[in-house]
Amino acid sequence: MKYDVEHRRIWFKGDIVDVNDAKINVLAPTSQFGLNVFEGIPCYWNEEDKQLYAFRLEDHYDRLLRSVKLLQLDCRYSKDDFKKGFIDVIKANEYDENLSVRQTLFVDGFGSWGSEGPVEMFIAPIPRGRTSAEYNKKGLKCCVTSWRRISDDNLSPRIKCGANYINSRVGQREALRNGYDTCIFLNKNGNVAEGPGSCFFMVKNGELITPKLSNSVLESITRDTIIKIARNIGITVIERTIERTELYTCDEAFLCGSAMELTPVLSIDGYTIGNGSEGDMVKELHREYLSVVRGMNKDFTDWITPIY
Ligand SMILES: Cc1ncc(COP(=O)(O)O)c(C=O)c1O
């Protein structure tokens, strides 16, 4: 049965329930300290195949389990449980549209920030409700935020946990306060790291350049996808340290992630990037990306999981 979005079904602690009935105790460490790890997993509807494809599901679950390990959570759910719940809840909603599915392991109960458990799970499909072309229509006016990205010697950006997003928040709030759409973080060494919920790429002299994974970035699945897609069509990709002033003179730039796909950056700190509109390489990579996620590129069909 199809449900209104306000009454969509979510998988919650082993049952499929109305989202309004999924309640978490206010004293749980997830509520108090953001003690949870999660994934945002994209699914794309392929109209020709009449099929919904989850994108890089295994890779999302591998990253989720790395986050579990790094935070020393006592998680009783296996990868098979993750996948079964994921497919069951999408089917329960009969979704035939593009989705972002939030799959979260959270510390429930009455413990503290030091607790290992009890670890519980919810899986909440979120209909995207728009095509990516609309989503990406205008491109982004960015600033470099004065806040530094968290780093591996205090709170690793490698861990995808709720609490890390408070660092994202302060950068994003500063950007909005100053009239920008979003921000780019530098790391503690003053080199380019990433966006608040996305990775950064720039184009210079026909080459695609992105910060290394050791430059304080999330091990982003979209970043990895773009690197592989670009190399597959003959684009040179370089992972290296990027200095701040390189941002202002690059030919093209974009932010990317499962939610935002590839979104062009049109200016940074008021410096126009390229001619101030979406660049040719961003456009080409985005087109390739949309064909890969819908299972239309034979070189990358290992990355898709049919739901129905
Ligand atoms: C800080 C940060 N960087 C990068 C990304 C992109 O990661 P992915 O491509 O795996 O969605 C995200 C996405 O949530 C993020 O929060």
The ligand as an SDF file (V2000), in Angstrom:
LIG
                    3D

 16 16  0  0  0  0  0  0  0  0999 V2000
   30.8270   15.5120    5.4540 C   0  0  0  0  0  0  0  0  0  0  0  0
   30.4390   14.7250    4.2630 C   0  0  0  0  0  0  0  0  0  0  0  0
   31.3120   14.5770    3.2640 N   0  0  0  0  0  0  0  0  0  0  0  0
   30.9880   13.8800    2.1550 C   0  0  0  0  0  0  0  0  0  0  0  0
   29.7430   13.3110    1.9900 C   0  0  0  0  0  0  0  0  0  0  0  0
   29.4080   12.5150    0.7820 C   0  0  0  0  0  0  0  0  0  0  0  0
   29.4080   11.1570    1.1100 O   0  0  0  0  0  0  0  0  0  0  0  0
   28.6390   10.0920    0.2100 P   0  0  0  0  0  0  0  0  0  0  0  0
   29.1530   10.3190   -1.1590 O   0  0  0  0  0  0  0  0  0  0  0  0
   29.0750    8.7720    0.7320 O   0  0  0  0  0  0  0  0  0  0  0  0
   27.2100   10.3730    0.3370 O   0  0  0  0  0  0  0  0  0  0  0  0
   28.8100   13.4310    3.0120 C   0  0  0  0  0  0  0  0  0  0  0  0
   27.4840   12.8140    2.8590 C   0  0  0  0  0  0  0  0  0  0  0  0
   26.7270   12.6580    3.7350 O   0  0  0  0  0  0  0  0  0  0  0  0
   29.1660   14.1400    4.1840 C   0  0  0  0  0  0  0  0  0  0  0  0
   28.2940   14.2880    5.1750 O   0  0  0  0  0  0  0  0  0  0  0  0
  1  2  1  0
  2  3  1  0
  2 15  2  0
  3  4  2  0
  4  5  1  0
  5  6  1  0
  5 12  2  0
  6  7  1  0
  7  8  1  0
  8  9  2  0
  8 10  1  0
  8 11  1  0
 12 13  1  0
 12 15  1  0
 13 14  2  0
 15 16  1  0
M  END
$$$$
